[in-house]
Amino acid sequence: MYEAEVYQRAALLMRLGYSLKEATSRLQSNASWDFEINAMPKFSSRLKKIVEKVYKQKGAVGGGAPTLE
């Protein structure tokens, strides 16, 4: 899972009604699964901040994808 994909997945989870905590946990689990054989990529240390940024852009509940910079 690459950084852009984390943004997309976080936006999808937000639109599906996942809480910030649930989305962060799910995406961390996904990254752990995707990279269980290899070392975690550098973006994984920023995963929580990425998800928080997505949720702040549209709020914890909302429709539509966030506008990414």
DSSP file (Angstrom, degrees, kcal/mol; ACC not computed):
  #  RESIDUE AA STRUCTURE BP1 BP2  ACC     N-H-->O    O-->H-N    N-H-->O    O-->H-N    TCO  KAPPA ALPHA  PHI   PSI    X-CA   Y-CA   Z-CA
    1    1 A M              0   0    0      0, 0.0     2,-0.2     0, 0.0    34,-0.0   0.000 360.0 360.0 360.0 124.1    0.0    0.0    0.0
    2    2 A Y     >  -     0   0    0      1,-0.1     4,-1.9    41,-0.0     3,-0.3  -0.502 360.0 -98.9 -97.4 168.0    1.5    3.3   -1.1
    3    3 A E  H  > S+     0   0    0      1,-0.3     4,-1.8     2,-0.2     5,-0.1   0.877 122.4  50.2 -56.1 -44.8    1.0    6.7    0.4
    4    4 A A  H  > S+     0   0    0      1,-0.2     4,-2.1     2,-0.2    -1,-0.3   0.876 109.2  53.4 -62.3 -36.4   -1.5    7.8   -2.2
    5    5 A E  H  > S+     0   0    0     -3,-0.3     4,-3.0     2,-0.2    -1,-0.2   0.854 103.7  55.9 -67.2 -34.1   -3.4    4.6   -1.6
    6    6 A V  H  X S+     0   0    0     -4,-1.9     4,-2.7     2,-0.2     5,-0.2   0.923 107.4  49.6 -62.5 -43.6   -3.6    5.3    2.1
    7    7 A Y  H  X S+     0   0    0     -4,-1.8     4,-2.2     2,-0.2    -2,-0.2   0.934 113.6  46.1 -58.2 -46.9   -5.2    8.7    1.3
    8    8 A Q  H  X S+     0   0    0     -4,-2.1     4,-2.2     1,-0.2    -2,-0.2   0.915 114.1  46.6 -65.1 -43.7   -7.7    7.0   -1.0
    9    9 A R  H  X S+     0   0    0     -4,-3.0     4,-2.8     2,-0.2    -1,-0.2   0.892 111.4  51.9 -67.0 -38.7   -8.5    4.2    1.5
   10   10 A A  H  X S+     0   0    0     -4,-2.7     4,-2.2    -5,-0.2    -1,-0.2   0.915 110.2  49.1 -63.0 -42.3   -8.9    6.7    4.4
   11   11 A A  H  X S+     0   0    0     -4,-2.2     4,-2.3    -5,-0.2    -2,-0.2   0.900 111.8  49.3 -63.7 -40.6  -11.3    8.8    2.3
   12   12 A L  H  X S+     0   0    0     -4,-2.2     4,-1.9     2,-0.2    -2,-0.2   0.935 111.0  48.7 -63.6 -46.5  -13.3    5.6    1.5
   13   13 A L  H  <>S+     0   0    0     -4,-2.8     5,-2.6     1,-0.2     4,-0.3   0.874 110.4  52.4 -62.3 -36.6  -13.5    4.5    5.1
   14   14 A M  H ><5S+     0   0    0     -4,-2.2     3,-1.4     1,-0.2    48,-0.4   0.933 109.4  48.5 -63.7 -45.5  -14.6    8.0    6.1
   15   15 A R  H 3<5S+     0   0    0     -4,-2.3    -1,-0.2     1,-0.3    -2,-0.2   0.806 107.2  56.8 -65.0 -28.7  -17.4    8.0    3.6
   16   16 A L  T 3<5S-     0   0    0     -4,-1.9    -1,-0.3    -5,-0.2    -2,-0.2   0.494 123.3-105.7 -81.1  -3.0  -18.4    4.5    4.8
   17   17 A G  T < 5 +     0   0    0     -3,-1.4    -3,-0.2    -4,-0.3     2,-0.1   0.597  64.8 153.9  93.7  12.0  -18.8    5.9    8.3
   18   18 A Y      < -     0   0    0     -5,-2.6    -1,-0.3    -6,-0.2     2,-0.1  -0.476  44.2-119.0 -70.5 143.7  -15.7    4.5   10.0
   19   19 A S     >  -     0   0    0     -2,-0.1     4,-2.8     1,-0.1     5,-0.2  -0.343  26.8-106.0 -74.1 164.9  -14.5    6.5   12.9
   20   20 A L  H  > S+     0   0    0      1,-0.2     4,-2.4     2,-0.2     5,-0.2   0.914 122.6  49.5 -57.4 -44.2  -11.0    8.0   12.8
   21   21 A K  H  > S+     0   0    0      2,-0.2     4,-2.3     1,-0.2    -1,-0.2   0.915 112.3  46.8 -63.4 -44.9   -9.8    5.4   15.3
   22   22 A E  H  > S+     0   0    0      2,-0.2     4,-2.5     1,-0.2    -2,-0.2   0.911 113.3  48.6 -64.6 -43.2  -11.3    2.5   13.3
   23   23 A A  H  X S+     0   0    0     -4,-2.8     4,-2.6     2,-0.2     5,-0.2   0.916 111.9  48.9 -64.5 -43.7   -9.9    3.7   10.0
   24   24 A T  H  X S+     0   0    0     -4,-2.4     4,-2.3    -5,-0.2     5,-0.2   0.933 113.0  47.4 -61.8 -46.3   -6.4    4.2   11.4
   25   25 A S  H  X S+     0   0    0     -4,-2.3     4,-2.2    -5,-0.2    -2,-0.2   0.916 113.0  48.4 -61.3 -44.5   -6.5    0.7   13.0
   26   26 A R  H  X S+     0   0    0     -4,-2.5     4,-2.4     1,-0.2    -1,-0.2   0.913 112.7  47.1 -64.4 -43.0   -7.7   -0.9    9.8
   27   27 A L  H  X S+     0   0    0     -4,-2.6     4,-2.3     2,-0.2    -1,-0.2   0.852 111.1  51.7 -69.8 -33.7   -5.2    0.9    7.6
   28   28 A Q  H  X S+     0   0    0     -4,-2.3     4,-2.2    -5,-0.2    -1,-0.2   0.898 111.2  48.2 -66.7 -39.6   -2.3    0.0   10.0
   29   29 A S  H  X S+     0   0    0     -4,-2.2     4,-2.3    -5,-0.2    -2,-0.2   0.905 110.5  51.4 -65.5 -41.5   -3.4   -3.6    9.9
   30   30 A N  H  X S+     0   0    0     -4,-2.4     4,-3.0     2,-0.2    -2,-0.2   0.925 110.7  48.1 -60.6 -45.1   -3.6   -3.5    6.1
   31   31 A A  H  X S+     0   0    0     -4,-2.3     4,-1.9     2,-0.2    -1,-0.2   0.904 110.8  51.2 -64.2 -41.0   -0.1   -2.1    5.8
   32   32 A S  H  < S+     0   0    0     -4,-2.2    -1,-0.2     1,-0.2    -2,-0.2   0.907 113.5  45.3 -62.0 -41.2    1.2   -4.8    8.3
   33   33 A W  H >< S+     0   0    0     -4,-2.3     3,-1.3     1,-0.2     4,-0.2   0.935 112.2  50.6 -66.6 -47.0   -0.4   -7.5    6.2
   34   34 A D  H 3< S+     0   0    0     -4,-3.0     3,-0.2     1,-0.3    -2,-0.2   0.818 122.2  32.0 -62.3 -31.6    0.8   -6.0    2.8
   35   35 A F  T 3< S+     0   0    0     -4,-1.9    -1,-0.3    -5,-0.2    -2,-0.2  -0.027  77.9 121.9-117.9  29.7    4.4   -5.8    4.1
   36   36 A E  S <  S+     0   0    0     -3,-1.3    -1,-0.1     1,-0.2    -2,-0.1   0.797  82.9  40.6 -65.5 -27.7    4.6   -8.8    6.5
   37   37 A I  S    S+     0   0    0     -4,-0.2    -1,-0.2    -3,-0.2     2,-0.2   0.841 119.5  44.0 -88.0 -36.6    7.5  -10.3    4.5
   38   38 A N  S    S-     0   0    0     -4,-0.1     2,-0.1     1,-0.1    -3,-0.0  -0.543 101.2 -80.4-103.3 169.8    9.4   -7.1    3.8
   39   39 A A        -     0   0    0     -2,-0.2    -1,-0.1     1,-0.1    -2,-0.1  -0.374  56.4 -95.9 -65.8 147.9   10.3   -4.2    6.0
   40   40 A M        -     0   0    0      1,-0.1    -1,-0.1    -4,-0.1    -8,-0.1  -0.407  46.3-110.3 -63.2 139.9    7.5   -1.6    6.5
   41   41 A P    >   -     0   0    0      0, 0.0     3,-1.4     0, 0.0     4,-0.3  -0.230  27.7-104.9 -69.6 164.3    7.9    1.3    4.0
   42   42 A K  G >  S+     0   0    0      1,-0.3     3,-1.3     2,-0.2     4,-0.3   0.825 115.7  63.2 -60.8 -34.2    8.9    4.8    5.2
   43   43 A F  G >  S+     0   0    0      1,-0.2     3,-2.0     2,-0.2     4,-0.4   0.741  83.3  79.1 -65.5 -20.3    5.3    6.2    4.9
   44   44 A S  G X  S+     0   0    0     -3,-1.4     3,-0.8     1,-0.3     4,-0.3   0.795  85.5  59.4 -62.1 -27.0    4.0    3.8    7.5
   45   45 A S  G <  S+     0   0    0     -3,-1.3    -1,-0.3    -4,-0.3     4,-0.2   0.710 110.1  44.0 -71.3 -18.1    5.4    6.0   10.3
   46   46 A R  G <> S+     0   0    0     -3,-2.0     4,-2.3    -4,-0.3    -1,-0.2   0.340  82.6 104.9-103.5   4.0    3.2    8.8    8.9
   47   47 A L  H <> S+     0   0    0     -3,-0.8     4,-2.4    -4,-0.4     5,-0.2   0.898  79.1  49.7 -56.1 -46.9    0.1    6.7    8.4
   48   48 A K  H  > S+     0   0    0     -4,-0.3     4,-2.3     1,-0.2    -1,-0.2   0.906 112.0  48.6 -60.7 -41.8   -1.8    8.0   11.4
   49   49 A K  H  > S+     0   0    0      2,-0.2     4,-2.2     1,-0.2    -1,-0.2   0.863 109.3  53.4 -67.1 -35.5   -1.1   11.6   10.4
   50   50 A I  H  X S+     0   0    0     -4,-2.3     4,-2.0     2,-0.2    -2,-0.2   0.941 110.7  45.9 -63.2 -47.1   -2.3   10.9    6.8
   51   51 A V  H  X S+     0   0    0     -4,-2.4     4,-2.4     1,-0.2    -2,-0.2   0.913 111.8  51.6 -64.0 -42.7   -5.6    9.5    8.1
   52   52 A E  H  X S+     0   0    0     -4,-2.3     4,-2.2    -5,-0.2    -1,-0.2   0.897 108.0  52.9 -60.0 -40.5   -6.0   12.4   10.5
   53   53 A K  H  X S+     0   0    0     -4,-2.2     4,-1.6     2,-0.2    -1,-0.2   0.917 109.4  48.3 -62.2 -43.8   -5.4   14.8    7.6
   54   54 A V  H  X S+     0   0    0     -4,-2.0     4,-1.0     1,-0.2     3,-0.2   0.929 112.9  47.7 -62.0 -45.7   -8.1   13.2    5.5
   55   55 A Y  H  X S+     0   0    0     -4,-2.4     4,-1.5     1,-0.2    -1,-0.2   0.837 110.3  52.2 -67.6 -32.6  -10.6   13.2    8.3
   56   56 A K  H  < S+     0   0    0     -4,-2.2    -1,-0.2     1,-0.2    -2,-0.2   0.806 101.2  62.3 -71.8 -29.1   -9.9   16.9    9.1
   57   57 A Q  H  < S+     0   0    0     -4,-1.6    -1,-0.2    -3,-0.2    -2,-0.2   0.850 126.2  11.1 -67.8 -33.9  -10.5   17.9    5.5
   58   58 A K  H  < S-     0   0    0     -4,-1.0    -1,-0.2     1,-0.2    -2,-0.2   0.390 111.1-109.7-123.0   0.5  -14.1   16.8    5.5
   59   59 A G     <  -     0   0    0     -4,-1.5    -1,-0.2    -5,-0.2    -2,-0.1  -0.081  44.2 -69.5  85.3 166.2  -14.8   16.2    9.1
   60   60 A A  S    S+     0   0    0      1,-0.1     2,-0.4    -4,-0.1    -1,-0.2   0.766 124.9  37.6 -68.4 -25.2  -15.4   12.8   10.8
   61   61 A V  S    S+     0   0    0     -3,-0.2     2,-0.3    -6,-0.1    -1,-0.1  -0.993  83.4 105.8-127.9 129.7  -18.7   12.4    9.0
   62   62 A G        -     0   0    0     -2,-0.4     2,-0.3   -48,-0.4   -45,-0.2  -0.971  54.2-102.3 176.8 171.6  -19.3   13.5    5.5
   63   63 A G  S    S+     0   0    0     -2,-0.3    -2,-0.0    -5,-0.1   -48,-0.0  -0.804  70.7  29.3-114.1 156.3  -19.8   12.6    1.9
   64   64 A G  S    S-     0   0    0     -2,-0.3    -6,-0.0   -52,-0.1   -49,-0.0   0.183  90.4 -62.7  82.9 158.1  -17.5   12.7   -1.0
   65   65 A A        -     0   0    0      1,-0.1    -2,-0.1   -51,-0.0   -57,-0.1  -0.445  56.3-108.2 -75.0 147.7  -13.7   12.4   -1.3
   66   66 A P        -     0   0    0      0, 0.0     2,-0.7     0, 0.0    -1,-0.1  -0.366  32.2-107.1 -71.6 156.9  -11.6   15.0    0.4
   67   67 A T        -     0   0    0    -10,-0.1     2,-0.3   -13,-0.1     0, 0.0  -0.776  39.3-153.7 -84.7 117.5   -9.7   17.5   -1.7
   68   68 A L              0   0    0     -2,-0.7   -14,-0.0     1,-0.1    -3,-0.0  -0.711 360.0 360.0 -97.5 145.0   -6.1   16.5   -1.5
   69   69 A E              0   0    0     -2,-0.3    -1,-0.1     0, 0.0    -2,-0.0   0.454 360.0 360.0 -79.2 360.0   -3.2   19.0   -2.0
